[in-house]
């Protein structure tokens, strides 16, 4: 493949070292370079293991970054123009991400094989020497009895299943154990329902509905078509290896203090609950709980979380944005134009790109492949940053038949589209490519029209947590945009917006203030007022669901001036001052309205016109006034308060009389 050393040097701001057979006859040359222990990026992923071993032998302690510029750039009909693209890929690879925390799953090899016929018995025979096998045959379980009882065989149907690799729990109805003596058909003993059992692995050969949502994502749960011997054998081979301790990334970090799910029994934000395909997220009081053992790492919860309570860790959002920054800035400085960012995963996207490079025309020179763990992890902050850095379009490469629901990505795009259009970028900038065919991928990429980029591309470096990174990226996108607008309407569910209050119906009870998880709604300790800070609002809806008067409306939008704007007053009234001490303690209109409704109408306030004055006093004065006036609660005399001394005196007075009665 051709190498444009000048373009790579301009983009990466380093003079590259080139070679023809670095992994073979020039390996000693690599060892000498690696021994220097400085930052090092190698433009080859095929021989990464060889280079890592050679570097370790040379005494290197610092890690090496690897980038693939062959299948992604050099093996292409546009290879002669791919110098800026190679620079971009090398610059992106040099941006290292922080290490990802992990959890451990332990499996003791106890497997439950669920089936409908002898296929399940056959799978048990294949696994009996490797795992602790139990076979469960669904009713009517009309199968021939096995020649020997080498593992338990039972009848029953799984009605519920929970857990993960190493910790499954199943509930079985119509459960019965096999009879020890059966002739032509396996017989079973008495049945019972709601039988529970635990296992480490589940092999589902029933051919029916899966036991879990997004079943392909549940660790330890394997499914295969019982009519396909090859599929069954493949599942058996996978099951055989699921014994021991396995390390799994903790894909999502969660900060419960930032969660806006619920307050005081009122439900607000449910974005993550609505999107999680694996069922790893459940309500937990005012917050949600994310089970890291079940989480499959799709990242949709983190992409949709408006407060940043849930954030992706593989890598974190700010690290992903820094990689985008390095790639697009290097591409631009190396002379590249009209960059199209192709977001893909390694499991599906990388093989398509490789096939296109080896057997087709390869990727166009302006298409920059950007590998992530899951395409659905991309949030609004990354889209905003890409266009602020100078991308002309973004495409998200998905499977023709996705393994799980991708509604989260669809919603993110639905929010990003009006923002880009409102800032003058126009429509059609972001879209998905859903295919398993490399030729279709190429045709779709070639059909993307030439689109102008940001006239003033940004170069900011993202830092901080998700919400801060999102605000920063949107602010830089606004600054770099062709025709920036200050306010853009967004669809329902957007993480930005305003709160409108019908002032005529608001009583300034301030229940919305206590419910707001981000302090977007605020009060004032000195006067009755409701204020709103739009930059802090995440449109969770808790204020709306809490408001007793139902006068709050959510207005999803983005106001680019909100970060600099002062708090807006939604409702303000004159305070009511205590008629005794003069201290303000309530809302004047409310106190006067309550007094007018009670005067001469309620039995508690009849008989003395001064009783109504109690409502017009602060807490301290009210207590003192009632004590001074001797008002009786509820119109009846209060019983005298009795103390321990009263009881003791009565007992002493009673003692002589009791003694006289005893003597008589």
C-alpha positions in Angstrom: 0.0 0.0 0.0 1.2 3.5 -0.7 2.3 5.7 2.3 2.1 9.5 2.3 4.7 10.3 4.9 4.2 14.1 4.5 0.5 13.9 5.2 1.0 11.6 8.2 3.7 13.9 9.5 1.4 17.0 9.3 -1.5 15.2 10.9 0.3 13.5 13.7 2.9 16.2 14.2 5.6 13.6 14.3 8.0 12.3 11.7 6.9 8.7 11.0 9.3 5.8 10.7 8.4 3.6 7.7 9.4 0.0 6.9 8.5 -2.7 4.5 9.0 -5.9 6.6 9.1 -4.6 10.2 7.7 -7.9 11.6 10.2 -10.1 9.7 13.7 -9.1 8.5 13.4 -5.6 10.1 12.3 -6.9 13.5 15.6 -6.0 15.1 15.0 -2.4 14.0 11.7 -2.5 15.8 13.3 -3.9 19.0 15.7 -0.9 18.9 12.9 1.6 18.6 10.8 -0.1 21.3 13.7 -0.2 23.7 13.6 3.6 23.9 10.4 3.3 26.0 8.8 6.5 24.6 5.3 6.9 23.3 4.9 4.4 20.4 2.2 3.7 17.9 2.5 0.8 15.4 0.5 0.9 12.2 -0.3 -2.9 12.3 -2.8 -4.9 14.2 -2.2 -8.3 12.6 1.2 -8.7 14.2 0.4 -7.0 17.5 1.2 -10.1 19.6 4.6 -10.5 17.9 5.5 -6.8 18.4 4.4 -6.9 22.0 6.5 -9.9 22.8 9.5 -8.3 21.0 9.1 -5.1 22.9 9.0 -6.9 26.2 12.1 -8.8 25.3 13.8 -5.5 24.6 13.0 -4.3 28.1 10.1 -2.0 27.3 7.7 -1.1 30.1 5.4 1.4 28.5 2.4 0.1 26.5 2.3 0.2 22.7 -0.7 1.5 20.7 -1.7 -0.3 17.6 -3.7 1.0 14.6 -4.9 -0.7 11.4 -4.3 1.5 8.4 -4.2 -1.4 5.9 -7.7 -2.7 5.7 -9.2 0.7 6.7 -7.2 2.9 4.3 -4.3 1.3 2.4 -6.2 -1.5 0.7 -8.6 0.7 -1.2 -9.1 2.1 -4.7 -8.6 5.5 -3.0 -5.3 4.5 -1.3 -3.4 7.2 -3.1 -5.5 9.8 -1.4 -5.7 8.1 2.0 -2.7 9.9 3.6 -4.8 12.2 5.7 -7.0 9.3 6.7 -4.0 7.3 7.8 -2.8 10.2 9.9 -6.3 10.4 11.5 -6.3 6.7 12.4 -2.8 6.9 13.9 -3.6 10.0 15.9 -6.8 8.4 17.2 -4.9 5.2 18.2 -2.4 7.2 20.2 -5.2 8.6 22.5 -5.2 6.1 25.3 -8.3 5.4 27.4 -8.3 4.8 31.2 -8.5 1.2 32.4 -12.0 -0.2 32.8 -13.1 -1.8 36.2 -14.2 -5.4 36.0 -16.3 -7.9 37.9 -15.9 -11.7 38.3 -18.4 -14.4 37.4 -17.8 -17.8 38.9 -19.3 -21.0 37.4 -19.1 -24.4 39.0 -20.2 -26.2 35.8 -23.8 -27.1 36.9 -25.8 -27.0 33.7 -29.6 -27.3 33.1 -30.4 -28.6 29.6 -34.0 -27.8 28.6 -35.5 -29.6 25.6 -38.5 -31.3 24.1 -37.0 -34.6 22.7 -34.0 -36.8 22.6 -31.8 -34.0 21.4 -31.6 -32.7 24.9 -30.5 -36.2 26.1 -27.9 -36.3 23.3 -26.5 -32.9 24.4 -26.3 -34.3 28.0 -24.3 -37.2 26.8 -21.9 -34.9 25.1 -21.4 -32.8 28.2 -21.6 -35.4 31.0 -17.9 -35.8 31.2 -17.3 -32.1 31.5 -20.2 -30.6 33.4 -22.7 -31.5 36.1 -25.7 -32.2 33.8 -29.5 -32.2 34.5 -31.9 -32.6 31.6 -35.4 -31.1 31.7 -37.9 -32.3 29.1 -41.0 -30.3 28.4 -44.4 -32.1 28.7 -45.6 -34.4 27.4 -41.9 -35.7 27.5 -42.7 -38.7 25.3 -39.1 -39.9 24.8 -37.4 -43.3 24.9 -35.7 -44.0 28.3 -31.9 -43.7 28.3 -29.9 -46.9 28.7 -28.2 -45.8 31.8 -28.9 -43.1 34.4 -25.6 -41.1 34.0 -27.3 -37.8 34.8 -30.8 -36.8 36.1 -33.6 -36.5 33.6 -36.9 -34.8 34.7 -40.1 -33.5 33.2 -41.2 -29.9 33.5 -41.5 -26.5 31.9 -39.5 -23.5 32.9 -42.0 -20.7 33.7 -39.5 -18.1 35.0 -35.8 -17.6 35.0 -33.5 -15.1 36.7 -29.8 -14.5 37.1 -26.7 -14.9 35.1 -23.7 -17.1 34.5 -22.9 -18.9 37.8 -26.1 -17.8 39.5 -29.3 -18.8 37.6 -32.5 -19.6 39.3 -35.4 -21.2 37.4 -39.0 -21.9 38.4 -40.5 -25.1 36.9 -44.1 -26.2 36.7 -45.4 -29.7 36.1 -42.1 -31.0 37.5 -41.6 -34.7 37.9 -38.6 -37.0 38.3 -38.1 -39.9 36.0 -39.2 -43.3 37.2 -36.3 -45.8 37.6 -38.0 -48.4 35.5 -39.4 -47.5 32.1 -39.8 -49.7 29.1 -40.7 -48.1 25.7 -41.4 -44.6 27.0 -39.8 -42.8 29.9 -42.2 -42.6 32.8 -42.3 -40.0 35.5 -43.5 -39.8 39.1 -46.0 -37.4 40.7 -45.9 -33.8 39.4 -45.7 -30.5 41.3 -45.6 -26.8 40.4 -43.5 -23.9 41.4 -40.4 -26.0 41.8 -37.2 -24.0 42.1 -33.7 -24.9 41.1 -30.3 -23.2 40.7 -27.6 -23.8 38.1 -24.6 -22.1 36.6 -25.4 -22.6 32.9 -28.7 -23.0 30.9 -28.7 -24.7 27.5 -32.1 -24.1 25.9 -32.9 -26.6 23.2 -36.7 -26.2 23.3 -36.9 -24.2 20.2 -39.5 -22.0 21.9 -39.5 -18.4 23.2 -36.3 -17.4 25.0 -36.3 -17.3 28.8 -34.7 -13.9 28.9 -35.1 -10.6 27.0 -32.2 -10.0 24.5 -31.3 -13.6 25.2 -28.0 -13.4 23.1 -26.7 -10.9 25.6 -27.2 -13.0 28.8 -24.0 -14.6 29.9 -24.4 -18.3 30.6 -27.6 -18.7 28.7 -27.2 -20.6 25.4 -29.9 -21.3 22.8 -29.8 -23.5 19.7 -32.3 -24.8 17.2 -32.9 -28.5 18.2 -33.6 -29.3 14.5 -30.0 -28.3 13.6 -27.3 -30.7 14.8 -24.6 -28.2 13.9 -26.2 -25.4 16.0 -26.7 -27.8 18.9 -23.1 -29.0 18.7 -21.8 -25.4 18.6 -23.9 -24.6 21.7 -22.5 -27.7 23.5 -18.9 -26.6 22.8 -19.6 -23.2 24.2 -21.2 -24.6 27.3 -18.3 -27.0 27.9 -15.9 -24.0 28.3 -18.1 -22.1 30.8 -16.4 -23.5 34.0 -14.3 -21.4 36.2 -13.9 -17.7 37.0 -14.5 -15.2 34.2 -13.7 -11.5 34.2 -16.3 -9.1 32.8 -16.0 -5.4 32.3 -18.2 -3.1 34.4 -19.6 -1.4 31.4 -21.6 1.3 33.2 -20.7 3.4 36.3 -23.6 4.7 38.3 -23.9 7.6 40.7 -27.2 7.3 42.6 -27.0 10.8 43.9 -27.6 12.1 40.4 -30.4 9.8 39.5 -33.8 11.6 38.7 -35.9 8.4 38.6 -38.3 9.2 41.5 -39.0 11.4 44.5 -41.5 10.8 47.3 -43.2 8.0 45.4 -43.6 10.1 42.2 -42.0 8.7 39.1 -39.9 11.0 36.9 -37.2 9.8 34.5 -37.5 6.3 33.2 -35.2 6.6 30.1 -32.8 3.8 31.2 -35.6 1.5 32.3 -37.3 1.9 29.0 -34.2 1.2 26.9 -32.3 -1.6 28.7 -32.6 -4.7 26.5 -31.1 -7.1 29.0 -33.4 -6.3 31.9 -30.3 -5.3 34.0 -31.9 -2.1 35.3 -34.7 -2.1 38.0 -36.4 0.6 40.1 -34.8 0.9 43.6 -36.7 3.6 45.5 -35.8 7.1 44.4 -33.1 5.7 42.1 -32.6 2.7 39.8 -30.2 -0.2 40.3 -28.0 -1.5 37.6 -26.9 -5.2 37.9 -23.4 -5.3 36.5 -23.6 -9.1 36.3 -26.5 -8.9 33.8 -25.5 -5.7 32.0 -24.4 -6.6 28.4 -22.7 -3.2 27.7 -25.0 -1.8 25.0 -24.6 1.6 26.6 -28.0 2.9 25.8 -28.7 3.8 29.4 -25.6 5.9 29.6 -26.3 7.6 26.2 -29.9 8.5 27.3 -29.2 9.4 31.0 -29.9 13.2 31.3 -28.0 13.8 34.5 -25.0 11.7 34.0 -25.9 9.3 36.8 -25.2 6.4 34.4 -22.1 6.8 32.3 -20.3 4.4 30.0 -16.8 3.2 31.0 -15.6 1.4 27.9 -14.3 4.1 27.4 -15.8 7.0 29.3 -17.6 9.7 27.3 -14.8 12.3 27.6 -12.1 9.7 26.5 -14.2 8.8 23.5 -14.6 12.5 22.6 -10.8 13.0 22.9 -10.2 10.2 20.4 -12.7 11.8 18.0 -10.9 15.1 18.5 -7.5 13.6 17.7 -8.8 11.8 14.6 -10.7 14.8 13.0 -8.0 17.4 13.8 -5.3 15.2 12.4 -7.4 14.5 9.3 -7.9 18.2 8.8 -4.3 19.2 9.4 -3.1 16.6 7.0 -5.2 18.1 4.2 -8.3 15.9 4.4 -11.7 17.2 3.5 -15.4 16.1 3.8 -14.7 13.6 6.6 -17.4 11.0 7.2 -17.2 9.3 10.5 -18.3 5.7 10.3 -19.0 4.4 13.8 -18.8 0.6 14.0 -18.2 -2.2 16.5 -15.4 -4.8 16.3 -17.7 -7.9 16.2 -19.8 -6.8 13.2 -18.3 -3.7 11.6 -14.6 -4.7 11.5 -15.2 -7.9 9.5 -17.3 -6.0 7.0 -14.6 -3.4 6.5 -11.9 -6.2 6.2 -14.0 -8.0 3.6 -14.5 -4.8 1.6 -10.7 -4.2 1.7 -9.7 -7.7 0.7 -12.3 -8.5 -1.9 -13.7 -5.2 -2.9 -12.8 -1.5 -3.6 -12.1 -0.7 0.1 -13.4 2.3 2.0 -13.4 5.7 0.4 -10.6 8.0 1.4 -12.8 10.4 3.3 -14.6 7.7 5.4 -13.0 7.5 8.8 -13.8 4.2 10.6 -14.3 4.8 14.3 -14.4 1.6 16.3 -16.3 1.4 19.6 -17.4 -1.4 21.9 -21.1 -0.9 21.0 -22.5 1.5 18.4 -25.5 2.2 20.7 -23.1 3.7 23.3 -22.8 6.9 21.3 -24.5 9.8 22.9 -25.4 13.3 22.0 -22.1 14.6 23.3 -20.1 12.6 20.8 -22.3 13.6 17.9 -22.1 17.3 18.8 -18.3 17.0 19.3 -17.8 15.3 15.9 -19.5 18.1 14.0 -17.8 20.8 16.1 -14.4 19.2 15.2 -15.2 19.3 11.5 -17.0 16.1 10.4 -19.3 16.5 7.5 -21.5 13.4 8.2 -21.8 10.5 10.6 -23.0 7.0 9.9 -23.7 4.3 12.4 -23.1 0.8 11.1 -25.5 -1.7 12.5 -26.3 -5.4 11.8 -29.0 -6.2 9.3 -30.8 -7.8 12.2 -29.6 -6.2 15.5 -29.0 -8.4 18.5 -31.0 -6.1 20.6 -33.3 -3.1 20.3 -31.5 0.0 19.2 -34.2 2.5 20.2 -31.7 4.4 22.3 -29.6 5.3 19.3 -32.7 6.2 17.3 -33.8 8.6 20.1 -30.3 10.2 20.3 -30.4 10.8 16.5 -33.9 12.2 16.8 -32.5 14.8 19.3 -29.4 15.5 17.3 -31.1 16.0 14.0 -33.1 19.2 14.9 -30.0 20.6 16.7 -27.9 20.2 13.6 -30.6 21.5 11.3 -31.2 24.5 13.6 -27.6 25.5 13.6 -27.4 25.5 9.8 -25.9 22.1 9.1 -29.1 21.0 7.3 -30.6 17.5 7.4 -29.2 14.1 6.4 -26.0 14.5 8.4 -26.5 11.5 10.6 -28.1 8.1 9.8 -27.7 4.4 10.3 -26.5 1.8 7.8 -28.1 -1.5 8.7 -26.5 -4.2 6.6 -24.4 -7.4 6.7 -23.2 -7.0 3.1 -19.9 -5.1 2.5 -21.0 -4.1 -1.0 -24.2 -2.5 0.4 -22.0 -0.7 2.9 -19.8 0.8 0.2 -22.8 1.8 -2.0 -24.4 3.6 0.9 -21.2 5.4 1.8 -20.7 6.5 -1.8 -24.2 7.8 -2.0 -23.6 10.4 0.8 -23.5 13.8 -0.9 -20.7 16.3 -0.3 -21.7 18.4 2.6 -20.0 21.6 4.0 -18.4 21.3 7.4 -18.3 23.8 10.3 -16.8 27.0 9.0 -15.0 27.5 12.3 -14.0 24.0 13.5 -13.4 23.6 17.2 -10.3 22.1 18.9 -11.6 21.9 22.5 -10.5 19.0 24.7 -13.3 17.3 26.6 -12.9 16.7 30.3 -15.2 16.1 33.2 -18.4 14.1 33.7 -21.0 13.3 31.0 -23.3 16.3 31.6 -20.4 18.8 31.7 -18.9 17.2 28.5 -22.3 17.4 26.8 -22.8 21.1 27.7 -19.3 21.9 26.5 -19.7 20.1 23.2 -23.0 21.7 22.4 -21.6 25.1 23.2 -18.6 24.6 20.9 -20.9 23.2 18.2 -23.0 26.4 18.5 -19.9 28.5 18.1 -18.6 26.6 15.1 -22.0 26.3 13.3 -22.8 27.8 9.9 -25.9 29.6 11.1 -26.2 29.4 14.9 -29.6 29.9 16.5 -30.1 30.6 20.2 -33.2 28.5 20.8 -34.1 25.2 19.0 -37.2 23.1 19.7 -36.5 19.5 20.5 -38.7 16.3 20.6 -40.1 15.0 23.9 -37.5 13.1 25.9 -34.7 15.5 25.1 -32.4 16.2 28.1 -32.8 19.9 27.8 -35.8 22.2 28.1 -37.8 24.8 30.0 -40.5 24.6 32.6 -43.6 26.8 32.1 -45.9 27.5 35.0 -49.5 28.8 34.8 -49.0 31.6 37.3 -52.8 32.0 37.9 -53.1 28.5 39.3 -49.8 28.3 41.1 -50.1 28.6 44.9 -46.4 28.7 45.5 -46.5 25.5 47.6 -43.0 24.8 46.3 -43.5 21.1 46.2 -41.8 21.2 42.8 -38.7 22.7 44.3 -38.4 19.9 46.8 -38.9 17.3 44.0 -36.4 18.7 41.5 -33.3 16.5 41.6 -31.0 19.1 39.8 -32.1 22.3 41.6 -33.4 23.7 38.3 -36.4 24.9 40.3 -35.5 27.1 43.3 -37.2 29.1 46.0 -36.0 32.1 48.0 -35.8 32.0 51.8 -36.6 35.7 52.0 -39.8 35.9 49.9 -42.4 33.7 48.2 -41.0 33.2 44.7 -40.4 30.3 42.3 -37.3 30.6 40.1 -36.0 28.5 37.3 -32.5 27.8 36.0 -32.9 26.3 32.5 -29.3 25.1 32.2 -29.9 22.7 35.0 -33.2 21.2 33.8 -33.1 17.7 32.5 -36.8 17.4 31.7 -37.3 14.5 34.1 -40.9 15.5 34.7 -40.8 15.1 38.5 -42.0 18.7 39.0 -44.9 18.1 36.7 -46.0 14.8 38.4 -45.6 16.4 41.9 -47.4 19.6 41.3 -50.8 19.4 43.2 -52.4 22.1 41.0 -51.2 20.5 37.7 -50.0 23.9 36.3 -46.5 22.8 35.2 -45.7 22.1 31.5 -42.4 20.8 30.1 -41.0 22.5 27.0 -38.2 20.4 25.4 -35.8 22.7 23.8 -32.2 23.8 23.8 -31.3 27.4 24.7 -27.7 28.1 24.0 -27.8 31.2 26.2 -29.1 29.4 29.2 -25.7 28.8 30.7 -25.1 32.5 30.9 -28.7 33.6 31.8 -29.8 34.4 35.4 -32.5 32.4 37.1 -35.9 33.2 35.6 -38.8 34.0 38.0 -41.8 31.9 37.2 -44.1 33.1 40.0 -43.7 35.7 42.7 -46.1 37.1 45.2 -46.2 39.5 48.1 -45.5 37.8 51.5 -48.0 37.8 54.3 -46.6 39.3 57.5 -47.5 38.0 60.9 -50.1 40.4 62.4 -48.4 40.1 65.8 -44.6 40.2 65.2 -44.5 41.4 61.5 -42.4 38.4 60.3 -43.2 37.2 56.8 -44.2 33.6 56.9 -46.5 32.8 53.9 -48.0 33.9 50.7 -50.5 36.8 51.1 -53.0 35.6 48.6 -53.1 32.1 50.1 -53.5 33.3 53.7 -56.3 35.7 52.7 -58.1 33.1 50.6 -58.0 30.5 53.4 -59.2 33.1 56.0 -62.1 34.1 53.7 -63.2 30.5 53.3 -63.1 29.8 57.1 -64.6 33.0 58.5 -68.1 32.4 59.9 -68.3 29.0 58.2 -66.1 26.6 60.0 -67.1 25.5 63.5 -63.6 25.7 64.9 -63.5 29.5 64.3 -67.0 30.3 65.5 -67.8 31.9 68.9 -64.9 34.3 68.9 -63.8 36.6 66.1 -60.2 36.5 67.4 -59.9 32.8 66.7 -59.4 33.6 63.0 -56.3 35.6 63.9 -54.5 32.4 64.6 -54.2 31.8 60.8 -52.6 35.1 60.3 -49.8 34.5 62.7 -46.4 32.8 62.4 -45.7 29.5 64.1 -44.2 31.0 67.3 -46.8 33.7 67.7 -49.7 31.3 67.0 -48.6 29.0 70.0 -48.2 32.0 72.4 -51.5 33.5 71.3 -53.5 30.3 71.8 -52.0 29.8 75.3 -52.8 33.4 76.3 -56.3 33.4 75.1 -57.1 29.9 76.4 -58.6 28.7 73.2 -59.7 25.1 73.4 -58.9 22.8 70.5 -61.9 21.6 68.5 -64.3 23.5 70.8 -64.1 21.2 73.8 -62.2 21.5 77.0 -58.8 19.8 77.0 -58.2 17.2 79.7 -55.8 18.2 82.4 -52.3 17.0 81.8 -51.3 14.3 84.3 -47.8 13.6 85.4 -46.0 10.9 87.3 -46.2 13.0 90.5 -50.0 13.0 90.2 -50.1 9.2 90.0 -47.7 8.8 93.0 -49.7 11.2 95.2 -52.9 9.3 94.4 -51.2 6.1 95.3 -50.0 7.4 98.7 -53.4 8.8 99.5 -55.0 5.4 98.6 -52.6 3.4 100.8 -54.0 4.2 104.3 -57.6 3.6 103.1 -56.5 0.2 101.6 -54.8 -0.7 105.0 -58.0 0.1 107.0 -60.1 -2.1 104.7 -57.6 -5.0 105.1 -57.8 -4.8 109.0 -61.5 -4.7 109.0 
